[in-house]
Amino acid sequence: MKSPLLSLPGAVPAEAPDEGVAGHYGDLFREQRALADGSGFVDLSHRGVVTVTGEERLSWLHLLITQHVTDLAPGHATEALILSANGHIEHALYLVDDGTTTWLHTEPGTQEALIAYLESMKFFYRVEVADRTADFAVVHLPAGSITEIPEDVVVRETAHGRDLFLPRERLESFAAAAGPAIGVLALEALRVEAHRPRLGLETDHRTIPHELGWIGTAVHLQKGCYRGQETVARVHNLGKPPRRLVFLHLDGSEVHLPPHGTPLRLAADGEEGRQLGFVTTSARHHELGPIALALVKRNIPIDAPLIAGTTAAAQEVVVEP
């Protein structure tokens, strides 16, 4: 969905997977600094919004997702995954319950597949699943923001800030009061700095939660059975995921950032060396310069200099090998 805030002065449309909202509003580093200082808001109205209602909603969701939610208190935010039977990540969910409804937002365009799966698993449970993307827009406020939030707006609050489920018709009036508007590229740079994975960028068709550090934040290791749990338990007990997420400091003399999917090789082997991983997200940070997240094979030495395409890259450990 195309955001009306793309009509704001300086707005430059974002590229995939964030089409429909602004990548920036003319000054990427200023926007990053504002966000880091707790100012402004980020338009995430392109994200999918799904609600689950019914008295059995939490006990039912508990059976399907990786997180423990049977006793999820109203207003308490959490995140969860839906895995395949082989333990591969299919969906990432960002949830909050308001006491009568569970609200969640998802990656843009994934809500239809998510709803189809949830509908197929309803059986005899008294729950209703609805796509509310057309009615509600997600807006992100950074940690420390003093922006006033209307009392009737559902809020998902975490250490990284607050996600608002704002009625879509109020998006423009909220923006006028909450400014300045900040593009998704600034939020992405801070996400990379914080080593937080994102579905579709840090994941591929065979990614398991352990590779990305999603164990602990999105996976509860003491809860009951769910699809893919056997893989989670086996890899957790063996301690050997096949790949691991790393943070990269990139050569700042390069003009272009290595895009998603850029092969990673040992610097000593050069551009013709064996591929050992790939860049998942790269960004320009207002303090750190060019940075990236990447997936590499587990046994790559943590101090080995790498190259991303032709760009020199120094590793920083995110997931222990």
N, C-alpha and C positions, 0 to 999 in steps of 0.2 A: 504494500500500500504506500502511495506517495504522500509524504507528510506535507501539510500546509506550511510548515516552518521552513521549507525550502525556498519560500518567497522572502525570507528575511534578508536584509542587506548582507552581502558578502558570502552567502551560502554557496558552497560547492558540493554537488552531490557525491555521496560515497559510492565506492565500487563494491562488487561482490565480496562477501555475502551480505553487505549492508546497504544495498540499493533501497532507495525510498526515503532516506534521511540524509542529513548533511554530514559529509566527511569532516569539514571544517568551515569556519566562517571568516577566513581570511588571514588568521594568524595562529598557526598550529601551536607554537611554543607558548604564546601568551595564554591560549586556552588550556594547555596542560598545567601551567603554573596556577591558573585560577582554580582549576579542578583540584589540584593538590592542596591548595589553601582552603578548600571548602566553599568555593564560590560557584555560582552558576548552576546550570542543569544541562543534562544530555537528553536529547530527543531519541528515544528508542521505540518509537511508535510503529516501527516495522516488525517488531517481534510478535510472535504468536501469543495469544492469551487464551487460556483454557480454564474453565471452572468445573468443579465436581461438587454436587450437592447430594443431600440425603443423609439420614442418620448413621448409615454404615460406611460413609465415604472414607474415613481414616483407616478403619480396620480393613476395608477392601484395598485401598491403595497400598497398605502395608504388605499385602501379599504379592504385589506386583513390582515394587521398586526396591532399590538397594538400601533405603534409609528406614529407620525405625520411626514410625509416625502414628502408632495407635494412640499415644498419649500426647500428641502434638498440641501444645497449649495455644489458645488464640493469641495472635500477634507474634508468635515465635517463628522466625524464618529458618528454613533449612533448604538443602539442595539434595537431589537424588538422581540416580541413573536408572534407566531401563536397559537391561542386557539381553542379548540373544541367548539361546540355549547353550552356546559355546562360551558365554561370558564376554562377548564383544559388545562394546558400547553402541547402543542404538539411539538413545535419547538422553538429554540432560535437562532436568527440571529444576526450576527455582520456585519454591513453594512458600506459602503462608496461609494459615487458616484464620478466618475471622469469627469463628464460633458457630457459623451455620454453613459456610462455603469454603472450600479449599480453592485458592487462587494459585495459578502457576503461569510462568511465562517460559517460552521456549525459543530456540533459534528460528529466525525468519523462514517461513515456508514449511516448517516441520510439523506444525500443529495438526494438519489433516491426517498424516500418517500416525501420529500419536493418538488422536481420537479414534481412528479406525482400530488400533490395537486395543485401546481401553474398552471400546464398545464390544469387541469380540470376547472380552474377559468378564463381562458383567454377570453372566449366568443368572443366579437367583438373587443377587445382592440388590438392595434398594438404594440405588445411586443413579444420578443423572449427570451425564458429561455434556458440556456445551462449548462450542467455539465462540469466544467473546471478542475475537480480534477486531471485528468490525465496530464494536461498541466501546472498547477500552484501549487506551494507548499507554504503553510503559514509558515512564519518565524517570531518569536517574538523578538523584541529588547526592553530591559527594558527602563523605563523613565530615561533620563539623558545620554543615550548612545550617543557616538560620532562616531559610525560606519558610514562610508560613504555609502549612498544609491544610487544606479544607478538612473538616472533621469527618465528612462522609466518604473520604477517599481511603481505600485499602492501601496499607503501607507494608512493605517487606523490608525490614531494617537489619543490616549486617554490619560487620566491622568496616566494610568498604563503602558504606553509604546506604541510602534508602531508595528502593524501587517503588514508585507509585503506580497503581492501577487507576489511571485517570480517565473519566468519561471522555471519549474522543472529541465530542463537540466542545469541550472546555480546554482543549490543548492550546489554542491560540491565546485565549485570555490568561491562562496560567503562565504561558511564556512571557507575555507582556509584563506580568508582575514579578516573575522569578528571575529574569535575566541575570547575567548575560547567557546567551545560548552558546553551547560548546559542542563541537562535532564529535563523532564517534572515534575519529583517529586519536584524539587526545585520551579518551577513555581506553582505547586499545593499547596505547603506549604505557599507561599506568598499569594495565592488566599484565602486559609482558613483564614490566618491572617487578610486579608482585608474584610472578611465576604461576599465574592462574590459567589453567587450560580452558579451551573453548571447543565445543562440539563442532566438527566439520573443519576445523583448522588444525588443532592438535590431535584429532582423531582421524583414522581411516577405517576400512572395513574390518580390520583385525585388532584394533586397539582394545586393551583390557585396562581396568581402572588403575592397577598397580603401576603401570608405565608412566602415568601422568601425575601421580601423587593424589589421586582422588580418593584413596583409601583414608578414612578418617573424616573427611569433609562431606563426602557424598555417599559413602558406603559404611554401614554399621555392621561390624564383624560378629556381633553377638545376637543378631535377630534371627527369626525363623526363616524357613525356606522361601526362596524366590527363584525365578528363572535365571540361570547363570551362576548360582551360588557355588556350585561344585568347583568351577574354575577359580572363583575368588578365593575359596578356602584352600584349594590345592596350591595356588601360587603364593598365597600368604604364608602357608606352612613351609614351603620349600624356599621362599625368599628369592626366587630367581625369575622375575619377569623378563621376557626376551628383549625388551627395549627400555629405555629410560629417557625421561624429559630432561633437557639441559637448557641453561640460559647461556646465551652467547653475547660476548662483546665483539662487535664487528669493527673492521678497519674503517676508521672515520674519513679516510682520504677518498673512498669510493663515492661516486656521484649517485649511483643507483643502489637501492636496497635489494638484496636477493629475495625474490618473491616466494610465496608458498610453493613447496615442492622442490626447491633448489637442492640438488644433491650435496651431501656433505662427505668429504674425504679427508684423510690424513694430509696435513700440509706437506709432509715429507714425500708423499707419493705424487703430489701434483694433480693436475686436472685429469690425468689418465688413470688415476688410482681407483681402487675398488670403492664403490659407494657404501658408506657406513651409516647413512641416515639421511634426513632431509629437514630443511627449514619448514617450520609450521606457521609462524607469524614473525614478521620483522617490523620494526618501528623506529622512528627518530624520537629520541627522548630529550627533553629540554635540559637535562643535566648530564645524563650518561652517554649521549650521542647515539649512534646507531646500535640497536640491540635486537635480539631475536630469541624466540624459543625454537627448539628443534627436538626431534626424536632421533636417538642414536642407538646402535646395538649396545646391549648391556655391558659387554666385555671391553669396550673401548676405554683405554686408560683415561682417568678423569683430568689428567694434566696434559693430554696430547693436543698440540696445536692442530686446528682443523682449517679447511677452506670450504666456504659455501659458494659453490660455483668457482669464481675467481677471487672471492673476498676472504681475506684472512679472518679467522674467528677463534677467540679464546673461550674455553668452557668455564662455566660455573655450575656446580652440582645443584640440581633440584631434587631428583630422585636418586637415592644411593644405589650404586650397582650391586 
